[in-house]
Amino acid sequence: MPRAAPLHLEDYQRLAAFRLALRRFTALTEANARKVGLTPQQHQALLSIKGGFPDRERITIGDLAEHLLLKNHSAVELVARLVKTGLVVRAPDAKDRRRIRLFVTPKGEALLEQVSAESLVELRASRDILDAVLALTRP
């Protein structure tokens, strides 16, 4: 494997800034989720179900597990808790009744929108840092 070009202080500074921006964003979204009564994992699940698969309206538990980097049985337990709290509904797939699809309920949508609106504000505030990191990826 060919060696990459030597790193410069500016490279480390951009990577450190990006890491800090990620940590701030994660901390903020976790705090915002807790403010509305969601655990960070529940928030991530709702976000994945609602927007994690742009080409699909509803996803399966397996899709969710893959998206959240969870084992299937952990995703099953998470979905069961979301269903119990009225945030998600399971429904058989119209084409293949053996497959169960997930979708966010209006209650889940309302909470997700609250957390997401604040998250987008932070993401937009981090635009300069993200642009600097993306510049690292350009040849």
Protein Blocks (a to p, Z undefined) as FASTA:
>chain_A
ZZdddddfklmmmmmmmmmmmmmmmmmmmmmmmmnopafklmmmmmmmmmmmmkbfbdcf
klmmmmnopafklmmmmmmmmmmnopaccdddfklmmbccddddfklmmmmmmmmmmmmm
mmmmmmmmmmmmmmmmpZZ
